[in-house]
Amino acid sequence: MKRKKIYSPNFIIGLAITATMLLLILIGFIHTPYDITKMNSATKLAAPSLQHLMGCDNFGRDIFSRVLKGMGNTFVIAAATVSIGSVCGVIVGAFTGYFGGWIDEVLMRINDVVFAFPSILLALVFVSIFGTGKYNVIGALGIAFIPSFARIVRGEFIKYREMDYVKSAKLAGVPQLRIIFVHILPNTMPVLLSSIMIGFNNAVLAEAGMSYLGIGVQPPSASLGSMLSESQTYLFSAPWYALFPGLMIILMVLGLSLIADRGR
């Protein structure tokens, strides 16, 4: 009799947090209570209230509306970043791990050189060359994330390429690409999915850091990182200005981190 899997409380909590974050992001894509660019001197640094649930910033803009849009921007950038990094990393890792030889030697030496530098540093160099903005941040972080995915997938392919079912497929004349993407790749999914969730968290933090430094999402678009940067002058006079953007970053990262544990 197959025993029913029991998920840990951490997994359930992570699922609930992530579902709530995704709901807020979806709401932000559809509608926000206020125009995020509309300034109002009468509500400058207004405290949280029924009219402004998270208060207002130093320009009188509604923080709740900007947080919703900022979460959406962060989500899109992180998702695109991980998509680029994981797809390219899977291809590199699959071919190097499966074929080995000079392909493995050349690609992994390049991979090691890139991996030796912190991803945020590579992204900063990329942005300094090609300029700031959402799409440049996506490209920069996407390239910076390729090595980590490549190393993980390569390790899995080295393990599985010696399995009996792979050897049998080779003897049966199954095409190499079919063996790679149909026979081996699905077996790497548990490890790959956990890596994707961790990579998403790293992308969220990287995007927030770059926007905090002013080289990520540019005004008038909203970003959680840029909101934290703008709020640092008002930490004591208007603590809610920094509290809510910071809290959303923490919850976005925390939710997926708990899910990545996979109920163990």
VENBELBEL-V122417 format. One record per run of one state. SS is the DSSP state (H for helix, E for strand, - for the rest). FROM is the first residue (numbers start at 0). TO is the last residue. If there is no record, write none. Layout:
SS	FROM	TO
SS	FROM	TO
This chain:
-	0	7
H	8	29
-	30	39
H	40	42
-	43	54
E	55	55
-	56	60
E	61	61
H	62	98
-	99	99
H	100	114
-	115	117
H	118	129
-	130	132
H	133	159
-	160	162
H	163	170
-	171	174
H	175	211
-	212	222
H	223	233
-	234	238
H	239	259
-	260	263
